[in-house]
Amino acid sequence: MFDKLSSAEEKLLKLIIENCDHDTKSFSFSTQLLPPELRFYKEAMQSLVAKGYVYKDIPVLRAITGYATDEGLTYFVVKEQHEQMTILKGEARDLLVELIDNKNHNLAGLLAQKFEGLDFNQDNRLRATIKYLIDSGYLNIPSKGWADNVPYFASLTYEGEHYLELEAEHMQEKSATPYSITVNSGQVNIASGYATINANQYQAVDTQAMAQLIASVKENMNSLQSTDAEAVNDSLEVIETELAQQNPKRGFLRTAITALQAIKGTTEFAAAVAALIQFVQTIIA
């Protein structure tokens, strides 16, 4: 999952990248280069270290020195790719989902079978769909990976193999109700929208947010088969029951999460599940 940094963290990381030796991954620059909003930069630096974007921060008087990680050096590239993600629809999405479901089998053979018995227009349509998946960065078929005008080598890229998770995250960021997460003496509290949390609201806000996230999953499961719907309801019941406990059983919650992740549904369903899982993971982490 792409972990977007705060504005201050991004500004500091940008300075680190601009002043980094990409061979040794070491960086060093004067604190005078910091903009006014980063005069208290140490908190942002600690966050970059904790999130794995900086390997080591070396305290030096009037200078910021340390070592960046590969993740830190490529953060803005990954961020751009994440924000520009191509959301698939119709035949392209259906074909990619089928390939994901069969990722442990011969994908080229599966694609070759799809060309059998097609008329001219159908053949062109399938080729256009495959090309679209390749151009979107989800499918890899090298130029020499074709024989007799059908693919004999095909593989999913990382983005293709994990498309459904990436799609759910993307849809959640674009459309889901925002909520803030705070931790107070081990109690996780979530406020939906732009609500604020005070000391007397913790349990109420937590319960309300959980109910909203569970309701969102239920509202988007109409397209599921009865067996899948039953599995979803069972998992939701486990989550709701365990999170109501003072000491929820993490094993039960992880099992429920795994069961939810295995269910294939609409984009809206996947986004709702992703939001609920993110909520649960803040508790079992």
Secondary structure, 3 states (H helix, E strand, C coil): CCCCCCHHHHHHHHHHHHCEECCCCEEEEEHHHCCHHHCCCHHHHHHHHHCCCEEEEEEECCEEEEEECHHHHCHHHHHHHHHCCCCCCHHHHHHHHHHHHCCCCCHHHHHHHHCCCCCHHHHHHHHHHHHHHHHCCCEECCCCCEECCEECCCEECHHHHCHHHHHHHHHHHHHCCCEEEEEECCEEEEEECCCCCCCCCHHHHHHHHHHHHHHHHHHCCCCCCHHHHHHHHHHHHHHHHHHCCCCCCHHHHHHHHHHHHCCCCCHHHHHHHHHHHHHHHHHHC
